[in-house]
C-alpha cells in the first residue's frame, strides 16, 4: 500500500450488525451492535438508528428472530416502514408482528432479534 492510497468518489458499502434480546413490554436489550441503536416507540414498534455520519441505507436491513423455544417466534415477521426512513436522521422504523401477522407484539425475554444493516457512505479523501 502506497503512501497515498487511491480513493474513489463512489460510495463505499459496509454492513453494520447487531443482536438484541426481547424484554416483554420494555425496550429491546442490546447484546452487541456497535453504532446501532433500537428505541421502542410502542408495542412491537421500534426505531433503528445508526451513528455513522453520512451513512444511508444501501438496501433494507435483513433480520432474524430466535428463541430459546423456537416455536415461540414461529411465524413472527419484521416489517420495515419505508415512509419512516430518514437519511438525514439515519433512522428507519420497524414493527414486529405476531404469527397472525395482524398484531404488533413485543418479544419475550427468551427471544432475540438479529439485524444486518447494509449501509453506504462516501468516504472521499482529498
Secondary structure as a PSIPRED ss2 file (coil, helix, strand):
# PSIPRED VFORMAT (PSIPRED V4.0)

   1 X C   1.000  0.000  0.000
   2 X C   1.000  0.000  0.000
   3 X C   1.000  0.000  0.000
   4 X C   1.000  0.000  0.000
   5 X C   1.000  0.000  0.000
   6 X C   1.000  0.000  0.000
   7 X C   1.000  0.000  0.000
   8 X C   1.000  0.000  0.000
   9 X C   1.000  0.000  0.000
  10 X C   1.000  0.000  0.000
  11 X C   1.000  0.000  0.000
  12 X E   0.000  0.000  1.000
  13 X E   0.000  0.000  1.000
  14 X E   0.000  0.000  1.000
  15 X E   0.000  0.000  1.000
  16 X E   0.000  0.000  1.000
  17 X E   0.000  0.000  1.000
  18 X E   0.000  0.000  1.000
  19 X E   0.000  0.000  1.000
  20 X E   0.000  0.000  1.000
  21 X E   0.000  0.000  1.000
  22 X C   1.000  0.000  0.000
  23 X C   1.000  0.000  0.000
  24 X C   1.000  0.000  0.000
  25 X C   1.000  0.000  0.000
  26 X C   1.000  0.000  0.000
  27 X C   1.000  0.000  0.000
  28 X C   1.000  0.000  0.000
  29 X E   0.000  0.000  1.000
  30 X E   0.000  0.000  1.000
  31 X E   0.000  0.000  1.000
  32 X E   0.000  0.000  1.000
  33 X C   1.000  0.000  0.000
  34 X C   1.000  0.000  0.000
  35 X C   1.000  0.000  0.000
  36 X E   0.000  0.000  1.000
  37 X E   0.000  0.000  1.000
  38 X E   0.000  0.000  1.000
  39 X E   0.000  0.000  1.000
  40 X E   0.000  0.000  1.000
  41 X E   0.000  0.000  1.000
  42 X E   0.000  0.000  1.000
  43 X C   1.000  0.000  0.000
  44 X C   1.000  0.000  0.000
  45 X E   0.000  0.000  1.000
  46 X E   0.000  0.000  1.000
  47 X E   0.000  0.000  1.000
  48 X E   0.000  0.000  1.000
  49 X E   0.000  0.000  1.000
  50 X E   0.000  0.000  1.000
  51 X C   1.000  0.000  0.000
  52 X C   1.000  0.000  0.000
  53 X C   1.000  0.000  0.000
  54 X C   1.000  0.000  0.000
  55 X C   1.000  0.000  0.000
  56 X E   0.000  0.000  1.000
  57 X E   0.000  0.000  1.000
  58 X C   1.000  0.000  0.000
  59 X C   1.000  0.000  0.000
  60 X C   1.000  0.000  0.000
  61 X C   1.000  0.000  0.000
  62 X E   0.000  0.000  1.000
  63 X E   0.000  0.000  1.000
  64 X E   0.000  0.000  1.000
  65 X E   0.000  0.000  1.000
  66 X E   0.000  0.000  1.000
  67 X E   0.000  0.000  1.000
  68 X C   1.000  0.000  0.000
  69 X C   1.000  0.000  0.000
  70 X H   0.000  1.000  0.000
  71 X H   0.000  1.000  0.000
  72 X H   0.000  1.000  0.000
  73 X C   1.000  0.000  0.000
  74 X C   1.000  0.000  0.000
  75 X C   1.000  0.000  0.000
  76 X C   1.000  0.000  0.000
  77 X E   0.000  0.000  1.000
  78 X E   0.000  0.000  1.000
  79 X E   0.000  0.000  1.000
  80 X E   0.000  0.000  1.000
  81 X E   0.000  0.000  1.000
  82 X E   0.000  0.000  1.000
  83 X E   0.000  0.000  1.000
  84 X E   0.000  0.000  1.000
  85 X E   0.000  0.000  1.000
  86 X E   0.000  0.000  1.000
  87 X C   1.000  0.000  0.000
  88 X C   1.000  0.000  0.000
  89 X C   1.000  0.000  0.000
  90 X C   1.000  0.000  0.000
  91 X E   0.000  0.000  1.000
  92 X E   0.000  0.000  1.000
  93 X E   0.000  0.000  1.000
  94 X E   0.000  0.000  1.000
  95 X E   0.000  0.000  1.000
  96 X E   0.000  0.000  1.000
  97 X E   0.000  0.000  1.000
  98 X C   1.000  0.000  0.000
  99 X C   1.000  0.000  0.000
 100 X C   1.000  0.000  0.000
 101 X C   1.000  0.000  0.000
 102 X C   1.000  0.000  0.000
 103 X C   1.000  0.000  0.000
 104 X E   0.000  0.000  1.000
 105 X C   1.000  0.000  0.000
 106 X C   1.000  0.000  0.000
 107 X C   1.000  0.000  0.000
 108 X C   1.000  0.000  0.000
 109 X C   1.000  0.000  0.000
 110 X C   1.000  0.000  0.000
 111 X E   0.000  0.000  1.000
 112 X E   0.000  0.000  1.000
 113 X E   0.000  0.000  1.000
 114 X E   0.000  0.000  1.000
 115 X E   0.000  0.000  1.000
 116 X E   0.000  0.000  1.000
 117 X E   0.000  0.000  1.000
 118 X E   0.000  0.000  1.000
 119 X E   0.000  0.000  1.000
 120 X E   0.000  0.000  1.000
 121 X E   0.000  0.000  1.000
 122 X C   1.000  0.000  0.000
 123 X C   1.000  0.000  0.000
 124 X C   1.000  0.000  0.000
 125 X C   1.000  0.000  0.000
 126 X C   1.000  0.000  0.000
